[in-house]
Amino acid sequence: MGSIENVDSEFPGYDILLPQSPVEAQRGLCVHIPCSFIVPNQLTSSDTGYWCKDTTCSAKKAIASKTGNGPNTNTRLLLTGDVSKRDCSLSINDLQSGDGGTYQFRIENSTKYNYMKTIEVKVTELTDKPEISPEGALMAGREVTLTCFSPGRCAGSSPDITWKGTELLNNVTFQPGSVDYGEGNKTFYSNITFTPTRKNNNVLLTCSVTFRYGPSTNNETRLNVEYPPELNINITGSPYTEKEGYFAVKEGGNVDLICAVDSNPESKIEWVKGGLTTYGTGKTLIRKLQTVSPNDTGIYTCTAQNTLDRISKSIRITVEYGPRTPRISNASGSTLDGSSKVYAPEASSLTLFCSAESVPPADLSWIMPNNTMLASPNGRLTLTHVSSRDEGNYTCKANNSYSESTRTITVVMTYKPKPVEGKNSSCSKKENLIQCSCSIQSFPTANLRWMVNQKFYNSTSKSENIEIKTEQREAVTNSTLLLETTNGQNYVIQCQSTNEIGVLNLQLFNEQDGGSSSIAVGIVCGVVIIVLLLVTAGLVLKFFRNKKQSEKAGSMQNSIVNGSEAIYCNTTPETTMNFQKLPPDQETMAEDRSVRMNVDHELQYATLDFSKMKPRIKAEPEEIEYSEIKRTQKSENSTAE
C-alpha cells in the first residue's frame, strides 16, 4: 500500500481495501478488482471516487470515476461499485495488452483531503477454453442439445461463437445466448440441437470463441453415441461359392467365417454351431474352418450383445464333394457292396438300385455289358426274363461338377442242370464193356452222380468193374463211365445232376429183364438208311427178295456170333421213325419201347430202347437159325421171306 500522505497517522480511520497485488487477467477477457474504502465520517453526495492508471491520478486523468452511484465515465473500464456505499470495485472488459499496469483508487470527500491505494494488473495471453456440455454418452435416436460456453464472466461485448463438425450431423439447429450474473457480468454461449445416429459416433465437434479485439480460443469434444449391436457375416478363403440361401464350400478347402459387429458400447460376440461355441469381444470374431469335411455342414450363428440389445444372424455352410463309391442294392433293399456278383435265376426279373452319396446330387447312369450307357435318374436298372445274354459287367456311374465315381457288379444267371448244347450224352456197348459219357451245363455247378441198376456212384469212383471220371470247366461238367459187364446181367444206367435250382435225370442205357442187347450195330441209325435204300430200289428188292432175305439172315447170324456193338444215344422226337407193325411175338417188345424225356423242358432228349428185343443165341455148329424181317411202308410193301 502506498499513499501521498500519511493519512493513517494524521487521519486515523481512513483506509482503502484492495486484493493483494498483482492481479492477472487474460487478453480478450475481463478483470474485476473488488475494492472498498473506510472513512470515519458520513459520506455525502459530493464525495467522488476515481480510478487512475500509472503514477499520477487526477480528475483529468481518471479512467473511471463515479460520484455516489452515478454513471461511469468509461464504457470498457468501469467503476462498478457504489461509492456512496464505500464500494470502489473496478471492472476492465475486453482486455488488451496495453491494459496491464498499476491502477490507483482515489477518494475525495467533503474534508477536501485525498487518499489512494495502488494495485498492479498483468495481462497475459488468452489460454482459457470454451466449456462444452453435457459430457458423456449420447443415445442414438434421442435428441440432444450441446452448449458451448465462452470463457470469463464479463460485461464486455459479446464474442463470436462458432461450431465445426456439425456438417456431419443431421438437422442441426443453432441458438446463441448468455447467462447474466449481475453487475453487468455475463457468460455467452451457443447451443446446437440434433438427433445423433450410430454414424455420429466418434464425430469431432469444435467450438471456437473469438473476442472483440482478436484473441480467440476453442475446445473440442468427440461424440460418444451409444447404439445397439449391428452385425454382418462375411466369408473368405477358397474355394467357395455363394448360392441361394447358403455358401457352398468344396471339401478340403479352408474358409474363415467373419462376424463383424458395430456397436457402442463394445459387444460380447459368440459363434455357435451345434454344441460348439467360440467366444470373443470387440468388433470382429472369426470362426476358422480348416480342411472342411461334410461334418462341417450346418448352420453357424453369430450373436452380439451389449448393454442396449442382443442380436443374432446365421449363415448356412454346405460342404460339397464328388460322389463316393456308388452303393448297389437289390429290390429288397439289401446292399450288394460286399460282393461283386449278383445272381439271377434264369427267366426271372432282376432289379438293381444304385445310389451315391454326393453334394450336389450326382447324375446316375448304368454302363451295360455291351458298353452302351443308360441314363437312370433314380439309379434303377431292371432286367426282365433274365437270359444268358444279360450276363456280364454292369457299371453304375455317378458324377457331379466335382468328380465321378463308379462301381461294377457282375450279373450271373443261375439255372438248373441241362444238357450241353452240341454235345450228346450217350452210352455204347461192345462185348462185355459199356462206355458212357454225360455232359451237363448248370450254374451253380451241379453235383453229378451215376446210377447203375438203382445203385448210385459218385462223380469220381473206381472199383473192380466200374470207373467214373468227372471234370468241371466253368459251368460245364463232363463225366465218363466205363463199366465191365457180367454175362447174364442186364443194366440200366442214368446220369443224374443236381444243383439248388433243380434236378436233371438222363437215362442213357437200359437193358430190360429177359432182353438182349445183341442187335445189329447201329440199328437205330441203320433203320433210316435201310428205309431210304428200300424206297429207291423197291423193284430190285422184289426180284431178289428170297436171296436178299437169306443173305440178311446170314449176316445177322454172323453178327450175333461175332458179338456186335450196341449204341444208345439221345435223340429228339423229330428224328424218331415209324416202324412196321411187328409180329405178334414182338408186340410186347414194341409196347415197352419207351421215350424217356429230360425233366428240363427247355432242352429235351429221347432214348430209343430196344432192350426187350430177343437176342439170337449163338447156334450150335450143326444148327442154323434164321430170322425173318418184315417191313411195311406207306407207299409200297416189301416183305422178306
Secondary structure by P-SEA (a helix, b strand, c coil): cccccccccccccccccccccbbbbccccbbbbbbcccccccccccbbbbbbcccccccccccccccccccccccccccccccccccbbbbbcccccccccbbbbbbbcccccccbbbbbbbbbcccbbbbbcccccccccbbbbbbbbbcccccccbbbbbbcccccccbbbbbbbcccccccccccbbbbbbbbccccccbbbbbbbbcccccccbbbbbbbccccccbbbbbbcccccccccbbbbcccbbbbbbbbbbcccbbbbbbbcccccccccccbbbbbbcccccccbbbbbbbbbcccbbbbbbbbbbbbbccccbbbbcccccccccccbbbbcccbbbbbbbbbbcccbbbbbbbccccbbbbbccbbbbbcccccccccbbbbbbbccccccbbbbbbbbbbcccccccccccccccccbbbbbbbbbbccccbbbbbccccccccccccccbbbbbbbcccbbbbbbbbbccccbbbbbbbbbbcccbbbbbbccccccccccccccaaaaaaaaaaaaaaacaaaaaaaaaaaaaaaaaaaaaaaaabbbbbbbbbccccbbbbccccccaaaaaaabbbbbbccccbbbbbbbcccccccccccccbbbbbbbbbbcccbbbbcc
